[in-house]
Amino acid sequence: MTQQLKVLVVGLGHMGLAHARAYDRLDGYRLAGLCARSIAGRDDLPEAWAEIPRFADFHQALAEVRPDVVAVCTWPNTHAEFAIAAFEAGAHVFLEKPIAQTVEDSERVVAAARRADRKLLVGISPPHSPMWIRMEALARTLGKPLVMRMNLNQQSIGPAWNWHRDLMESSSPVVDCGVHYVDAMCAMTGARPIRVHAIGARLTEDIPPGMYNYGQLQVIFDDGSVGWYEAGWGPMISQSAFIVKDIIGPKGSVSVLSPETVPPTPKGATQATSSEISTHSRIRPLRLHHAALGPGNELVEGDEDIEIDEALTHDQICDRKQQALLDAIREDRDMSEHMRRAVDSMRIVLAADESIREGRLVELAPGPEAEPSR
């Protein structure tokens, strides 16, 4: 039997607990340490973890546990410090998104992983989701350039408004959520971001001074592709068109369908439902639209609605992430492209934040090319 990897989890909030449970479920890992500043008063941890060593200080935990893997699930302002310390101690690292709070710190984390010859997996979700994996593959068949339209607006009320307000002590919705979606844009285009513009609005005084709870960014890539991403948090946010995932290229488009969606356009059609007044209701996961036209401008192919058989829960996505890290360690997979995209994602969302705060377009300095990483 392959030896289990000892894991230290630091940060035991919503995501930290979710990842700790994933390590507990997967055969290749063994929970060897739990760390949180307030751990002495915690009464919500599973009884089965009663014998696992607990720490309030990360550096003490790192020295005593001597883990093979460190899962950093703390607030972003500690990500770079904790990840670099873990690499220097010889551990592989799972790092909740975002990779750090600045591009410079993000690059320092990647450099530390390379120096230590250890694996780094940043907890960005789309690469582990069956829907996103299929969508990225279909997007790559649409030609270039791509137009990528995405949003995730959340009408946060009750407990959700509490933790969204807590998040906005250090990060806006565009930065916190945006890294998932701009990482997907970078993967679909295979291109580098060169220019960012963004707008934002402060829709409530119930958040820290200087923070905004609605934002939209636009990014231009060096292959001519463009993308926008929109995110808003708060009790005032509309639930109309709150989930948009739409990729358009010269050869057609692929979309994640919302609960209220028009029926597919059939082969031979010369009129599109989107230009009609009437609306229809239909629930399907993905739709692939082919743009090729015949001599009368009729569609040569009809739309395809594509079911995604595997619908994963939040816990199953956490399992997928930790299994991906385990496979990377055991099979010595090259993580260069993943790390480069994680840094590029931060470069985009932080430029968007700068654009909102300063009211200007931001030109992105070229980032370092991906280097082979064992």
Backbone hydrogen bonds, N-H to C=O, Kabsch-Sander energy under -0.5 kcal/mol:
donor,donor_aa,acceptor,acceptor_aa,energy
5,L,28,G,-2.8
7,V,30,R,-2.6
8,L,69,V,-2.4
9,V,7,V,-0.5
9,V,33,G,-2.3
10,V,8,L,-0.6
10,V,71,A,-2.8
11,G,9,V,-0.5
11,G,35,C,-3.2
17,L,13,G,-2.7
18,A,14,H,-1.5
19,H,15,M,-2.5
20,A,16,G,-2.5
21,R,17,L,-2.3
22,A,18,A,-1.5
23,Y,19,H,-2.5
24,D,20,A,-2.0
25,R,21,R,-1.7
26,L,22,A,-1.9
29,Y,26,L,-1.5
30,R,5,L,-2.5
32,A,7,V,-3.0
33,G,7,V,-1.3
34,L,53,P,-2.2
35,C,9,V,-2.5
36,A,55,F,-2.1
39,I,36,A,-1.7
41,G,38,S,-1.4
42,R,39,I,-1.5
49,W,46,P,-1.8
50,A,47,E,-2.0
52,I,49,W,-1.5
55,F,34,L,-2.4
58,F,56,A,-0.5
61,A,57,D,-2.1
62,L,58,F,-2.8
63,A,59,H,-1.9
64,E,60,Q,-2.4
65,V,61,A,-2.8
66,R,62,L,-1.4
68,D,6,K,-1.8
69,V,6,K,-2.3
70,V,92,H,-2.5
71,A,8,L,-2.8
72,V,70,V,-0.7
72,V,94,F,-3.0
73,C,10,V,-3.2
73,C,71,A,-0.9
78,T,75,W,-2.1
79,H,76,P,-1.2
80,A,76,P,-0.5
82,F,78,T,-2.6
83,A,79,H,-2.6
84,I,80,A,-2.5
85,A,81,E,-2.1
86,A,82,F,-2.2
87,F,83,A,-2.4
88,E,84,I,-2.4
89,A,85,A,-1.2
90,G,87,F,-1.9
91,A,86,A,-2.5
92,H,68,D,-2.9
93,V,119,K,-2.7
94,F,70,V,-2.5
95,L,93,V,-0.5
95,L,121,L,-2.7
96,E,72,V,-2.7
96,E,94,F,-0.5
106,S,102,T,-2.1
107,E,103,V,-2.5
108,R,104,E,-1.8
109,V,105,D,-2.1
110,V,106,S,-2.0
111,A,107,E,-2.5
112,A,108,R,-2.2
113,A,109,V,-2.1
114,R,110,V,-2.1
115,R,111,A,-2.6
116,A,112,A,-2.2
117,D,113,A,-0.8
117,D,114,R,-0.6
118,R,113,A,-2.0
121,L,93,V,-2.3
123,G,95,L,-2.7
124,I,122,V,-2.5
128,H,125,S,-2.6
129,S,126,P,-1.5
133,I,129,S,-2.8
134,R,130,P,-2.1
135,M,131,M,-2.5
136,E,132,W,-2.8
137,A,133,I,-1.9
138,L,134,R,-2.3
139,A,135,M,-2.6
140,R,136,E,-1.7
141,T,138,L,-1.7
142,L,139,A,-1.6
147,V,248,I,-3.0
148,M,146,L,-0.5
148,M,226,V,-2.4
149,R,147,V,-0.5
149,R,246,D,-3.2
150,M,148,M,-0.5
150,M,228,W,-1.9
151,N,244,V,-2.0
152,L,230,E,-2.1
153,N,242,F,-2.0
154,Q,232,G,-3.2
155,Q,153,N,-0.5
156,S,154,Q,-2.0
157,I,155,Q,-0.5
160,A,157,I,-1.3
161,W,158,G,-0.9
162,N,158,G,-1.1
163,W,159,P,-2.0
164,H,160,A,-2.1
165,R,161,W,-2.1
166,D,162,N,-1.9
167,L,163,W,-2.2
168,M,164,H,-1.9
169,E,166,D,-1.5
170,S,167,L,-1.9
171,S,167,L,-2.1
176,D,172,S,-3.0
177,C,173,P,-2.2
178,G,173,P,-0.9
178,G,174,V,-0.5
179,V,175,V,-1.0
180,H,177,C,-1.3
181,Y,177,C,-0.8
182,V,178,G,-2.8
183,D,179,V,-1.4
184,A,180,H,-1.4
185,M,181,Y,-1.9
186,C,182,V,-2.5
187,A,183,D,-2.2
188,M,184,A,-2.5
189,T,185,M,-2.3
190,G,186,C,-2.2
194,I,220,I,-3.1
195,R,220,I,-1.4
196,V,362,V,-2.5
197,H,218,Q,-2.5
199,I,216,Q,-2.4
201,A,214,Y,-2.3
203,L,201,A,-0.8
211,M,208,P,-1.9
213,N,201,A,-1.0
214,Y,201,A,-1.3
215,G,231,A,-2.3
216,Q,199,I,-2.7
217,L,229,Y,-2.9
218,Q,197,H,-3.3
219,V,227,G,-2.8
220,I,195,R,-2.6
221,F,225,S,-2.9
222,D,192,R,-2.4
224,G,221,F,-1.8
226,V,146,L,-2.6
227,G,219,V,-2.2
228,W,148,M,-2.7
229,Y,217,L,-2.0
230,E,150,M,-1.3
231,A,215,G,-2.6
232,G,152,L,-0.5
233,W,213,N,-2.5
234,G,154,Q,-1.2
237,I,234,G,-1.4
241,A,239,Q,-0.5
242,F,239,Q,-0.7
244,V,151,N,-0.8
245,K,256,V,-0.5
246,D,149,R,-2.6
247,I,254,V,-2.9
248,I,147,V,-2.9
249,G,252,G,-3.3
251,K,142,L,-2.5
252,G,249,G,-1.6
253,S,289,H,-2.0
254,V,247,I,-2.5
255,S,287,R,-1.9
256,V,245,K,-2.7
257,L,255,S,-0.6
257,L,285,P,-1.9
261,T,259,P,-0.6
268,G,299,L,-2.6
269,A,266,P,-1.6
275,S,272,A,-1.8
276,E,273,T,-2.2
284,R,282,R,-0.6
286,L,306,I,-1.5
287,R,255,S,-2.2
288,L,304,E,-3.0
289,H,253,S,-3.3
289,H,287,R,-0.6
291,A,251,K,-2.3
294,G,298,E,-3.0
297,N,294,G,-2.0
299,L,269,A,-1.6
300,V,292,A,-2.3
303,D,265,T,-2.9
304,E,288,L,-2.7
306,I,286,L,-2.6
306,I,304,E,-0.6
307,E,305,D,-0.6
309,D,307,E,-0.7
311,A,309,D,-0.8
312,L,310,E,-0.7
317,I,313,T,-2.1
318,C,314,H,-2.0
319,D,315,D,-2.2
320,R,316,Q,-2.3
321,K,317,I,-2.2
322,Q,318,C,-2.2
323,Q,319,D,-2.5
324,A,320,R,-2.3
325,L,321,K,-1.9
326,L,322,Q,-2.2
327,D,323,Q,-2.7
328,A,324,A,-2.2
329,I,325,L,-2.2
330,R,326,L,-2.7
331,E,327,D,-2.7
332,D,328,A,-0.5
332,D,329,I,-0.6
333,R,328,A,-1.7
335,M,333,R,-0.5
335,M,373,S,-0.5
339,M,335,M,-2.5
340,R,336,S,-2.6
341,R,337,E,-2.4
342,A,338,H,-2.0
343,V,339,M,-1.9
344,D,340,R,-2.8
345,S,341,R,-2.7
346,M,342,A,-1.5
347,R,343,V,-2.5
348,I,344,D,-2.2
349,V,345,S,-2.4
350,L,346,M,-2.5
351,A,347,R,-1.4
352,A,348,I,-2.1
353,D,349,V,-2.2
354,E,350,L,-2.3
355,S,351,A,-2.6
356,I,352,A,-2.4
357,R,353,D,-2.3
358,E,354,E,-2.3
359,G,355,S,-1.8
360,R,355,S,-0.9
362,V,196,V,-3.2
363,E,361,L,-0.5
364,L,194,I,-2.4
